[in-house]
Amino acid sequence: MGIVYGPVPSRRLGMSLGIDPIPRLICTFDCVYCQLGKKRYKVHGPEEVKEPFPTPHEIADGVKEALQKYAHIDYVTFSGSGEPTLNPRLGETVEKIRKFTQTPIALITNSSLLTRPDVFDAAASCDLVLPTLDAGDQNTFIRINRPAYGFEIDTIAELIRKVACKVPIWLEVMLLQSEKYGSNATEDAIAGIIEKIRMIHPHEVNLNTCVRPPEEPVDPVPEKKLDEICSRMEAVLPGIPIVVVPRRTKSQSKLLREEEISAEILRILAVRPCTITDLTDSLGINPAEVGKYLARLAESERIGRRVHKGRLYYAVKEA
């Protein structure tokens, strides 16, 4: 799949041009709610990755081509199929992209590698950082995020705080419930998360839940409970906006040529499962047309279908 994908309709970033700067499915965590399922490799750092990383030149060329093709992009976003800060030349890549566009650059990260000076500097050079913090204590962190050995939630939270002194931070808190893994939305778990938020003092907190279908047996937190948690946080965290992430974002972009549609669908589905509505928003074509391409891709066994909470999702089949 391509290094650059989308633009994808993001519930937080509008139309986001995605960058996957690492070999596919490599991460420092193996979160139970990950929509891409169990990671192929869980590593401590880039030195453990055996496959080559995309170079700054390759990434920048892909971004430049996409910016020429699409009329409306809100953010250029480092994200993708694993932890983007594993790319050891991330900071150099950000600098290269800045030379030809004023489009804001965002970084979505689990913050595990901020202990490395080069990663910290790369994060601080972005326009917006969206770090994840799903736990206020080490036990919940291990249970929900399943990090590689040696990562500590207290250290990660402190590093997020330091990044927040350099660049705007939208802290994402992914809440879930599960018979197998328990919940990070209990009274005690939320109290621990609140204390971490108080210490970090982010520019905004995004409360989220697993809307897209995860591979593991986890369930989203009901909307009513999310609202209750939001109210609880607002009451004790004055001055920090607490936002429940909306479910959908409308697209304003269009593909230029019809022959690109199948390839673009595959690029988007390689990063996240989507419904027909999600793809319609991203591609700017009507649902019937999207359905036609999905049917062809399914017949060729390049994508699969699965139902989650009564909604039909499509995802790329791994080789």
C-alpha positions, 0 to 999 in steps of 0.5 A: 500500500502507498506511503501517502493515503487519503485524504481520509475523513477524520473525526478530529482533523477534517480531511486528513492526508495520511502518511504511513512512515513505517513498514506496515503493522509495526508498533510499540503497543498492541492495543486491545482496541486497535482496528487493524488487529494484532500487530505483526511486530511489537518492538521497543524502537526502530533498531529492531525493525528489519524492513526499510523505512520510507525515506524523507524524499519518498514521503515528501514526493508523495505528499507533494503529488497529493497536494497538487491533486486534491483541492481541500486538505485540512492536515497532513498527518503522520499516523498509519498502520503502527507507531509513526515515530518509529521512523528514525528520520521523522524530523527530517521529513517534517522539515522537507514537507514544510519547504513546499506547503503551509498545510498544518502538520499533525502527528498522531502518536502513542508517545512511547518514544518521546524519551528519544531526543530526536523523536521529541524534537520531531514531535515539537516541530509539528503544528499539532500533536495528538497523543494517546493516553488511555490509562492513569496507572501502570496496570490499566496501561498494560491491560489496555495498551499491551506495550512492549516491555519496559514502557511506563505510563508515568514516564510517557505522561511526563513527556507528553506534558513537556511536548505540551509546553512546545506545541498544541496538544489534543490528548486522546483518551480511548475508552472501552469496556470488555469482559476479557480485558475489563474497562478503563471507563470505571470510576477508579480508572477515570480518576487516574486518567484525570490526574494525568490530564491535570499534570499534562494540562493539554490544550484539549482532551478528546474523549473517544471510544472504539467506533470502528470494529476492533479484532479483539472482544471489546465494546464501545462505551455508550454515548450517555456514559461518555457524556457523563465522563465528559461532565465529570472531567469538566467539573474538576479540570477547569480551563481544559476543553473536554470534547466528545469526538463526533462520529463523522466528518463530511468530505470536501474532496474529489478524486481526479480520475475514475481509474484511481478509485480502486487504488484509493479505496485500498489505500484507505482501507489498509489503514482503517476499516470503513463503511460505505458512508465513510468512503463516500465522504472521503472519495466524494462520489455517491454511495452506489458508485462506491458500492460498485468498486467495493463489490469488485474488490471483494470478488477479487478477494482484496478486501473483506467484510465484517459487521460490527454493532449492526454496521457493515465495514470493509477492510483490506485482507492481509497477504 
